[in-house]
Amino acid sequence: MTTRSEIEHGTRKRYCQSKCRCVLCRAANAAYYHKRKKWVRGLAEPPLADAEEVTRHLRGLRSKGIGERTVEEITGLARSSIHKILTGETRRVKPETALVILGLDADDLDRLPAGLLISAKPTWKRIERMMDKGWSRTRIARALGYKGREIQLDRKRVSVENARRVRDLYALHFGIRCALCGEPLAFHSLLEPCWKGGDRGSSRSAGAAVRVGRVVPLG
């Protein structure tokens, strides 16, 4: 461990930790504050951020089937840069790069390529919930567009496209429901609100249906 006396002169670290007030350390501290003012005003690029959290996030995405190529397609970042962050070779990144990567969510199906294979656990969890609520496997299969009676989905990996279909089917029938009539709010609109909420042309009744709707959680 570096002691206070071993910290190099002419650095802000020595100015802050060792309380050194020599000319060089005071100049280094003053230079930092001048740069900081420019960062705040947007006149200069901010300092690089630690890439450790970004690296962990990328590795978590990879464990769920989202690799470097997919991250490149979604974020527009160079694949070589993504690879270096993933392997830990890059230890500091631009703040905007960190925000873009950390903003990626493996469960955000609308941003992922349709043909990408991802974990099937959330998809089958929704299917099992539907069966618990009385839907047969045949009914689910037909609702998903299959001609046969079986749900033709793998237990380990499913495509993003199939995951979206199951998610949308679940949301349509078991998502947010109107407390006035019990139907999914997907069946309502501002022009044709809940039939129990008043006049069909009344936006007030539609708003009431939305406010009193309840959410059926997946967790």
PAFIDREN-428211 format. One record per atom (N, C-alpha, C): x, y, z; residue in one letter. Coordinates in steps of 0.02 Angstrom, whole numbers, plus 50000, padded with zeros to 5 digits. Layout:
XYZa...
***
This chain:
500424994050000m500005000050000m500445006250000m500255011049959t500635017249954t500485021650014t501015023950049t500915028350106t500855035550082t500635039950127r500545046950108r501195050150085r501745048150117s502395051150100s502655048750032s502385042950008e502615040249945e502225042849885e501675046349897i501275049049842i501665054549808i501675054349742e502075058949702e501845066149711e502345070849713h502195077949716h501915080249648h501535085549651g501265088249589g500625084749567g500295081349614t499665077849599t499125080049648t498515079749625r497945081549669r497865076449725r498065070249711k498015064949761k498435066749822k499045069249811r499475071149867r499195077349902r498885081849862y498595087949890y498035086049938y497615081149918c497035079249959c497205074450016c497605069250001q497735064150050q498305065850098q498835068650070s499415070250111s499395077350138s498885081250116k498815088250137k499415092450119k499745090550064c500335094250043c500125100750010c500445106250028r500265112750000r500865116049965r501285111849936c501845114549897c501585117549832c502005121149797v501795124549736v501525119649684v501865113949676l501665109049625l500985105949641l500875104149704c500245100949722c499665105849719c499785112249738r499265117249733r499085118549660r499585118349617a499455119449545a499055113649516a499205107549538a498835101649513a498105102049536a497985104149597n497295104749622n496915110249585n497245115849572a496925121349535a496755119249464a497205115349433a497085113049364a496475108449362a496385104249413y495815099849416y495165103849418y495145108949460y494525112849466y494375116749402y494895118949367h494775122349303h494465117549252h494715111349250k494445106349205k493725104549225k493615104149291r492945102349315r492425107449294r492605113749295k492145119149274k491955118249201k492445116249160k492315115149088k491855109149078k491955103849118w491515097949113w490795099849129w490715103649183v490045105549204v489695109849151v490075114249119r489795118749069r489745115449000r489995109348994g489975105948930g490485108348880g491005111648904l491535114248861l492105109248851l492095103848887a492615098748880a492315091948897a492635086648873e492395079848887e492525078048960e492035074748993p492125072749063p492645067249069p492905066049129p493405060849138p493125053949125p493555049149113l493345042349099l493075039049163l492595034549153a492295031049210a492595024049217a492555021349277d492795014549290d492365009649251d492685004949216a492325000249172a492124993849208a492264993149272e492134986849307e491394984949305e490954989749320e490234988349319e489984986749249e490264990149199v490084988949129v490294981849108v490894979849129t491134973149114t490684967849144t490484968749207r490034963949239r489364963649203r489124969349180h488484969549145h488524965749079h489064966849042l489164963348978l489194955848989l489534953649041r489594946549055r488914943649075r488524947549110g487844945349127g487414944649065g487474949349019l487104948948956l487314942748916l487964941448915r488214935648877r487944929148906r487884928748972s487614922649003s486884921448984s486544926748961k485844926148940k485774925748865k486334924848830g486314923948757g486424930248716g486574935848749i486684942048712i487434943348709i487724941748652g488444942348644g488674948948614g489314949148595e489614955248570e489274957848506e489114953148461r488814955248398r488134958648409r487734955948454t487074958848468t487154965648501t487624966248548v487744972648581v487964977848530v488374975648482e488604980148429e488004982648387e487554977948369e486964979748328e486514984848363e486424983848428i485954988048465i486254994848482i486884994948503t487195001148528t487555005148475t487785001648422g488185005148371g488915005848390g489115003148447l489815003448468l490234998348429l490874999848422a491324995348386a491394988748424a491374983348386r491404976748419r492074975748454r492604978548426s493264977948458s493274981448526s492934987148531s492894990648596s492484986648646s491934983748623i491514979648667i491904973648693i492294970548648h492694964648667h493204966448721h493534972148713k494034974248762k493734975648830k493134978548831i492794979848895i492584973248926i492334968648884l492084962148909l492644958048940l493234958148909t493804954148934t494174957648991t494014963949004g494354967549057g494974971149034g495124970748969e495714974148943e495634981748948e495024984148936t494884991248944t494614992349015t494944996449053r494754997449123r494385004049135r494415008649087r494075014949094r493725016549027r493115019049032v492715020348972v492405027348977v492185029848920k491825036248920k491145035348955k490925040448991p490285039949027p489705038148981p489695040948919e489145039548874e489155032248851e489765029348844t489815022248827t489545017948883t489715019648945a489465015949002a488705016249006a488415022048994l487685022848998l487335018748945l487615018648884v487305014848829v487295007348844v487865004748868i487914997548882i487504995648944i487534999748996l487154998249057l486404998849045l486225002448992g485505003148976g485224997148941g485654992348921l485414986248888l485114981548939l484524978948923d484174974348968d483994968048929d484194962348955a484054956048921a483314954648915a482904957848957d482184956848955d481824961848911d482194966548882d481884971648838d481834968648767d481334964548756l481274960748694l481194965148633l480914971048641d480774975348583d481414978148553d481964978048589r482604980748564r483064975448537r482904969048550l483334963548529l483144961048460l483634958548421p483484955748355p483004949848360p482534949348314a482004944348316a482284937248316a482834936048281g483094929348275g483574927248330g483714931748376l484184930148430l483904924948478l484304920048497l484094914948545l484254917248615l483764917248659i483854919448728i483584914048776i483684915148840s483444910348890s482684909648884s482444903348889a481734901948882a481364902248949a481704903449004k481394903249070k480814908149077k480894914749060p480334919449067p479744917549023p479894914948963t479364913048916t478954907248944t479294902048968w478944896348996w478604898049062w478854902849098k478534905049159k477844908049143k477814911849090r477174914749068r476694909249045r476964904449007i476544898948983i476264894949042i476684893549091e476454889749150e475934893649189e476004900249192r475504904449225r474824903949189r474854903949123m474234903349084m473904896649096m474294891349100m474014884649112m473724884249183m474054887649231d473794887849299d473114891349301d472994895849254k472364899549252k471834896149209k471984889849188g471474885949153g471564885149079g472084888049051w472214887348979w472554880748966w472304876848918s472624870548900s473214871948853s473654866948846r474224867548802r473994868648730r473444865248712t473174865948644t472934873048631t472584875848679r472324882648671r472894887648664r473414886748704i473994891348700i474334890548633i474424884248612a474754882948547a474374886148490a473714885448490r473294888348437r473334896048439r473324898848500a473354906148507a474024908948483a474544904748486l475204906848462l475294905648387l474794902548356g474814901548284g475044894748261g475134889948308y475344883248288y474734879248266y474834874948217k474284870848191k474164864748234k474694862248265g474624856348307g474384858048377g474384853048420r474134853848488r474684855448538r475314854648516e475874855548561e476194862548553e476464865048607i476834871448606i477534869948581i477684872048521q478314870248489q478874875048507q479044875048571l479584879348596l480064875348637l480714876748628d481234873248666d481214875548739d481414871248784r481404872848855r481994877048878r482534877048839k483134880648859k483214887348823k483104887248757r483204893448717r482604894548672r482404900848665v481874902648618v482104908948581v481834909948522s481994915948485s481634921948516s481914927848506v481604933948532v480904934748503v480824932848439e480164933448407e479644929248443e479814922948460n479344918648496n479224921148568n479754923748598a479674926548666a479194932448665a479234936548613r478774942248606r478054939848599r477954934548558r477274932048547r476964929548611r477354925848651v477094923348715v476974929148763v477434933948765r477354939748808r476724943648791r476614944848726d476024948648705d475374944948719d475394938348709l474794934348723l474624934648798l475144934048839y475034934348912y474774941148932y475074946448905a474874953248923a474154954648902a473954951848843l473284953048817l472754950048863l472884944148889h472364940648928h472464940949004h473094941949026f473224941649098f473624947649124f473684952849084g474064958749105g473644963449147g473644969949130i473254974849166i472514973949151i472104973149203r471384971949193r470964977749221r470404978649189c469934983849211c469544981149271c469524984949325a469174982749385a468414983449377a468194987049325l467474988049316l467144982049280l467484979449228c467184973949191c467594967549193c468224968149215g468654962249220g469024960549157g468894964149102e469244962749039e469934966049039e470414963248999p471064966448993p470984973448964p471394978148987l471344984948963l471544985348889l471874980048863a472034980048792a471404980148749a470844978048779f470214978048742f469884984948741f470124989448784h469834996148789h470235001248749h469945006948738s470295012648708s469965018948733s470255024648718l469965030948739l469305032148703l469245029548642l468635030548604l468095025648625l468305019548644e467815014548667e468035011948735e467895015748787p468105013748854p467675008148881p467775006548944c467405001048976c466655002348973c466274997348954w465554998048947w465204999149014w465564997549069k465274998749135k465475005449164k465905009049127g466165015349154g465745021349134g465215020349095g464815026049075g464725026249000g464645032148972d464555032948900d465175030748863d465085027348806r465655024948767r466065030748739r465765036448730g466145042048702g466485046248755g466435044148818s466715048148873s467425046048888s467895050748881s468585049348898s468675048748973s468205051749012r468245051349084r468165044149108r467695040449077s467595033549098s468185029249079s468505030849022a469105027049003a469665028249053a469745034549074g470265036149123g470135032549189g469495032049208a469325028549270a469505021249266a469385018249206a469555011149197a470295010049204a470695014649178v471425013849182v471655014749254v471375019549289r471615020949356r471465015349404r470905012049395v470725006749442v470954999949419v471304999649362g471554993249337g472074990549385g472154983949386r472644980949429r473154977149386r473764976449412v474294973149375v474374966049401v474404961249356v474544954349375v475284953149367v475654952649422p476394952049418p476614945349391p477234945249365l477534939049341l477984935949394l478204940049441g478694937549490g478384933149543g
***
